[in-house]
Amino acid sequence: MLAAALTLAMAGPGRQPIKPFLVYHDGAYMIFAPEVTGTQRPARLGPWTLGERLDSADEKPRDKRLNLYVVVPGGQYRSAARPEYDHNLVINKYTVDGKAREWDIFWCVALDSTLPTNLHSERDLLLAAHQTFRPAENFAVQLLPANALMKERLSVSKVDDLKRFRRKDGSLPRMLIVPAHLAVRATAERPPIGPMPADW
């Protein structure tokens, strides 16, 4: 239950609760409630905190973990001060019986500017990642909405840096899905029936 997750998040001396937030699962909202892991190292994207990171030894993606996709650009979470990090959050599964699970975080970066920004399911993301396009001659990484994330997290600041992502025919995926090498622990549950809180 969400209440149980919040109780666990507040347990222990000096530990601050991490506010739950909304994520998409197959187009529907879920409440994602990160747990405090004790590392006191936040998993961040710009001004947002996605949870408290697991130990560094656990940050390599693992098959047993669920997936939390950070999709840039997106319209779900916006910041007037940091618009380069506007994003959607998508999960591939949700938890049951209030039991927290570990989640690998993935950066999902749109390379094709014609790609819709309302991608709300893992299926949508995987389809976009398998589709390709040929960049125009004036294609420049600096013109992409996700250029700040690409430079900061993927070490991509110019077109030549995309070589490792090109297909054999020279095309690029419409969307990159890259492990963030960050993992958090959280529950993801359906919101309670009734109106959503005003601050969500």
C-alpha positions as CSV (number, residue, x, y, z in Angstrom):
1,M,0.0,0.0,0.0
2,L,1.1,3.6,-0.6
3,A,0.7,4.4,3.1
4,A,3.2,1.6,3.9
5,A,5.7,3.0,1.4
6,L,5.4,6.4,3.0
7,T,5.9,5.0,6.5
8,L,9.0,3.2,5.4
9,A,10.3,6.4,3.7
10,M,10.0,8.3,6.9
11,A,11.5,5.6,9.1
12,G,14.9,6.0,10.7
13,P,16.7,8.9,12.3
14,G,17.5,11.9,10.1
15,R,15.9,10.4,7.0
16,Q,13.7,12.7,5.0
17,P,10.6,11.3,3.2
18,I,10.7,11.4,-0.6
19,K,7.5,12.8,-2.0
20,P,5.7,10.3,-4.4
21,F,5.1,11.5,-7.9
22,L,3.0,10.4,-10.9
23,V,4.3,8.2,-13.7
24,Y,2.6,6.6,-16.7
25,H,2.0,2.9,-17.3
26,D,0.3,2.1,-20.6
27,G,-1.2,5.6,-20.7
28,A,-2.6,5.5,-17.2
29,Y,-1.3,7.3,-14.1
30,M,0.4,5.4,-11.3
31,I,1.8,6.8,-8.0
32,F,5.5,6.1,-7.8
33,A,6.7,6.2,-4.2
34,P,10.5,6.0,-3.8
35,E,11.9,4.6,-0.6
36,V,14.8,5.9,1.4
37,T,17.7,3.5,0.8
38,G,20.2,4.9,3.2
39,T,22.8,6.0,0.7
40,Q,21.7,9.6,0.9
41,R,22.6,10.0,-2.8
42,P,19.7,11.3,-4.9
43,A,19.0,10.1,-8.5
44,R,18.4,13.5,-10.2
45,L,17.4,15.0,-13.5
46,G,17.8,18.7,-13.4
47,P,15.7,20.1,-10.6
48,W,13.8,16.8,-10.0
49,T,14.7,14.0,-7.7
50,L,13.7,10.5,-8.8
51,G,14.5,8.8,-5.6
52,E,17.5,7.8,-3.5
53,R,20.1,5.8,-5.4
54,L,21.0,2.3,-4.5
55,D,24.6,1.4,-3.7
56,S,26.9,2.0,-6.7
57,A,27.5,-1.7,-7.0
58,D,23.8,-2.2,-7.8
59,E,23.6,0.5,-10.5
60,K,24.3,-1.7,-13.4
61,P,21.0,-2.7,-15.1
62,R,19.7,-6.0,-14.0
63,D,17.0,-8.2,-15.5
64,K,15.2,-8.7,-12.2
65,R,14.6,-5.0,-11.9
66,L,11.7,-3.0,-13.3
67,N,12.2,0.0,-15.6
68,L,11.7,3.7,-15.0
69,Y,12.0,5.6,-18.3
70,V,12.8,9.3,-18.2
71,V,11.5,10.7,-21.6
72,V,13.0,14.0,-22.9
73,P,11.4,16.1,-24.1
74,G,8.0,15.6,-22.4
75,G,5.2,17.7,-21.1
76,Q,4.4,15.9,-17.8
77,Y,7.0,17.6,-15.7
78,R,8.0,21.1,-16.6
79,S,10.3,23.8,-15.1
80,A,10.2,27.4,-16.2
81,A,13.8,27.7,-14.9
82,R,15.1,24.5,-16.5
83,P,13.0,23.8,-19.6
84,E,15.8,21.7,-21.1
85,Y,14.9,19.0,-18.6
86,D,11.1,18.9,-19.2
87,H,10.1,15.2,-19.3
88,N,7.6,12.4,-19.0
89,L,8.1,9.4,-16.7
90,V,7.0,5.9,-17.8
91,I,7.2,2.6,-16.1
92,N,7.0,-0.9,-17.6
93,K,5.1,-2.6,-14.7
94,Y,3.6,-1.7,-11.4
95,T,4.0,-3.3,-8.0
96,V,1.4,-5.3,-6.0
97,D,0.6,-5.8,-2.3
98,G,2.5,-2.6,-1.4
99,K,5.9,-4.4,-1.9
100,A,8.7,-2.1,-3.0
101,R,10.9,-3.2,-6.0
102,E,14.1,-2.1,-7.4
103,W,14.0,0.0,-10.6
104,D,16.6,0.7,-13.2
105,I,16.4,4.2,-14.7
106,F,16.8,4.7,-18.4
107,W,17.3,8.0,-20.3
108,C,15.0,8.2,-23.4
109,V,16.1,10.9,-25.7
110,A,14.2,12.0,-28.8
111,L,16.6,12.5,-31.8
112,D,13.9,13.0,-34.4
113,S,12.2,16.3,-33.8
114,T,9.0,15.1,-35.4
115,L,8.6,12.4,-32.8
116,P,5.5,13.1,-30.6
117,T,6.2,14.2,-27.0
118,N,3.1,12.4,-25.6
119,L,4.7,8.9,-25.3
120,H,3.1,7.3,-22.3
121,S,3.9,3.6,-22.5
122,E,6.9,1.3,-22.8
123,R,5.6,0.0,-26.1
124,D,5.5,3.5,-27.5
125,L,9.1,4.0,-26.4
126,L,10.4,0.7,-27.8
127,L,8.6,1.3,-31.1
128,A,10.2,4.7,-31.4
129,A,13.6,3.3,-30.5
130,H,13.3,0.7,-33.3
131,Q,12.2,3.2,-35.9
132,T,15.0,5.1,-37.8
133,F,15.3,8.4,-39.6
134,R,18.0,10.1,-41.7
135,P,19.0,13.5,-40.3
136,A,18.8,16.6,-42.5
137,E,22.0,18.2,-43.6
138,N,21.6,21.0,-41.1
139,F,21.0,18.5,-38.2
140,A,22.7,19.8,-35.1
141,V,22.7,18.3,-31.6
142,Q,22.4,21.8,-30.1
143,L,19.0,22.2,-31.8
144,L,17.5,19.2,-30.1
145,P,15.2,19.8,-27.1
146,A,17.2,17.2,-25.1
147,N,20.6,18.6,-26.0
148,A,21.4,19.4,-22.3
149,L,20.7,15.9,-21.2
150,M,22.7,14.4,-24.0
151,K,25.7,16.5,-23.2
152,E,25.5,16.0,-19.5
153,R,24.7,12.3,-19.3
154,L,25.6,10.8,-22.7
155,S,28.7,12.9,-23.6
156,V,27.1,14.0,-26.9
157,S,27.8,17.6,-27.8
158,K,28.2,17.3,-31.6
159,V,26.9,15.2,-34.5
160,D,30.1,13.1,-34.6
161,D,29.4,11.9,-31.0
162,L,26.3,10.1,-32.3
163,K,28.4,7.7,-34.4
164,R,28.1,4.9,-31.8
165,F,24.3,5.1,-32.1
166,R,24.1,5.0,-35.9
167,R,22.8,1.9,-37.8
168,K,24.8,0.3,-40.5
169,D,22.9,2.2,-43.2
170,G,23.8,5.5,-41.5
171,S,20.4,6.2,-40.1
172,L,19.7,7.0,-36.4
173,P,17.0,5.7,-34.1
174,R,14.2,8.2,-33.6
175,M,14.7,7.7,-29.9
176,L,17.7,6.7,-27.9
177,I,17.1,4.5,-24.8
178,V,20.2,4.4,-22.7
179,P,20.8,3.0,-19.2
180,A,21.3,5.8,-16.7
181,H,23.3,3.5,-14.4
182,L,21.1,4.7,-11.6
183,A,18.7,2.5,-9.6
184,V,16.1,3.3,-7.0
185,R,13.7,1.4,-4.8
186,A,10.0,2.2,-4.9
187,T,6.4,1.1,-5.1
188,A,4.2,2.0,-8.1
189,E,0.5,1.6,-7.5
190,R,-2.8,2.8,-9.0
191,P,-4.0,6.1,-7.4
192,P,-6.9,5.9,-5.1
193,I,-10.4,6.4,-6.6
194,G,-11.4,10.0,-6.5
195,P,-10.0,13.4,-7.5
196,M,-6.2,13.8,-7.6
197,P,-4.6,16.1,-5.1
198,A,-4.3,19.7,-6.4
199,D,-0.5,19.7,-6.2
200,W,-0.2,16.7,-8.6
